[in-house]
Amino acid sequence: MTRIRVLVGDTELSATLDDSAAARDFASMLPLDLTLSDFHGIEKVADLGRKLDDSEAPRAYEPKAGDITQYRPWGNLAIFYKPFQSSAGLLRLGAFDGPIDALLQNGEFPVRIEAAD
């Protein structure tokens, strides 16, 4: 499992990526500078630019608050701050290790995601 940090302004959030093909593919893209925006009042999303390796992934996933995912049909990163129903095409990458309050901002805002080691 790979440890990452998500920098939101002066706040550093830690997260752990799963041991999966998709998570390893995501880790290979780091560091990433992204712009997050709100989607349906349950998740923060950003364009990743490409779909990740989903060769080992189940068809659907039921996200929990703090989960880091990719929505395969659109290829976007989706960070859930509220739980949601099982969704076809949702690919879990990992989860935050603690509170994610720094992500609960209005409008668009920049973040940097990088390897922690």
C-alpha positions in Angstrom: 0.0 0.0 0.0 1.2 3.5 -0.9 0.9 6.5 1.4 0.1 9.8 -0.2 -0.5 13.3 1.0 -3.1 15.7 -0.4 -2.2 19.4 0.1 -5.1 21.8 0.3 -3.6 25.3 0.9 -1.5 25.0 4.1 -3.3 21.8 5.2 -1.8 18.4 4.6 -4.1 15.4 4.6 -2.8 11.8 4.6 -4.3 8.9 2.8 -3.4 5.3 1.9 -3.8 3.8 -1.5 -5.0 0.2 -1.9 -2.8 -2.6 -3.2 -4.6 -2.8 -6.6 -3.7 -2.3 -10.2 -5.8 0.9 -10.3 -4.1 2.4 -7.2 -0.7 1.6 -8.5 -1.6 3.2 -11.8 -2.8 6.3 -10.0 0.4 6.4 -7.9 2.5 6.3 -11.1 0.8 9.7 -12.1 2.0 11.5 -8.9 2.6 14.3 -8.2 -0.7 15.7 -9.6 -1.9 19.3 -9.4 -5.7 19.2 -9.7 -8.7 21.5 -9.4 -11.5 20.0 -7.3 -15.1 21.0 -7.5 -18.3 19.8 -5.9 -20.5 17.1 -7.5 -24.1 16.5 -6.2 -23.2 17.5 -2.6 -21.5 14.2 -1.9 -18.1 14.2 -3.6 -15.3 16.4 -4.9 -14.2 15.7 -8.5 -11.4 16.5 -10.8 -10.4 15.5 -14.3 -7.5 12.9 -14.2 -6.9 13.0 -18.0 -7.1 9.3 -18.4 -8.8 6.1 -17.2 -6.8 3.9 -14.8 -6.1 0.2 -15.0 -9.3 -1.5 -13.9 -8.3 -5.0 -14.8 -8.7 -6.3 -11.2 -11.6 -4.2 -10.2 -15.2 -5.2 -9.4 -18.0 -3.8 -11.6 -19.4 -1.6 -8.9 -18.4 -0.1 -5.5 -20.3 1.4 -2.6 -18.3 4.5 -1.5 -17.9 5.7 2.1 -16.9 9.1 3.3 -13.2 9.6 2.8 -12.9 7.2 -0.1 -10.7 8.1 -3.1 -12.1 6.7 -6.3 -12.3 7.0 -10.0 -15.5 7.1 -12.0 -14.5 4.9 -14.9 -17.0 6.1 -17.5 -15.7 9.7 -17.2 -12.2 9.1 -16.1 -12.5 11.6 -13.2 -11.1 11.4 -9.7 -13.9 11.4 -7.1 -13.3 12.0 -3.4 -16.4 11.2 -1.4 -17.2 13.2 1.7 -20.6 11.5 2.2 -21.4 7.9 1.7 -23.3 6.9 -1.5 -25.0 3.9 -3.0 -23.2 1.2 -4.9 -22.4 2.5 -8.3 -21.4 0.7 -11.5 -18.1 2.0 -12.9 -16.8 3.3 -9.5 -13.3 2.2 -8.8 -11.8 2.5 -5.3 -8.2 3.7 -5.1 -7.8 4.2 -1.4 -9.0 6.3 1.5 -8.0 9.2 3.8 -6.5 8.3 7.1 -8.4 10.9 9.1 -10.7 13.9 8.8 -11.0 15.6 5.4 -12.5 18.9 6.5 -10.0 20.9 4.4 -11.8 19.5 1.3 -15.2 20.8 2.4 -14.9 24.1 0.5 -17.3 25.8 -1.8 -16.4 26.4 -5.4 -13.3 25.2 -7.2 -10.0 25.0 -5.4 -6.5 23.6 -6.2 -5.0 20.6 -4.5 -1.7 18.8 -5.0 -1.5 15.0 -4.5 1.9 13.5 -4.0 3.6 10.4 -2.7 4.3 10.7 1.1 7.7 8.9 1.0 
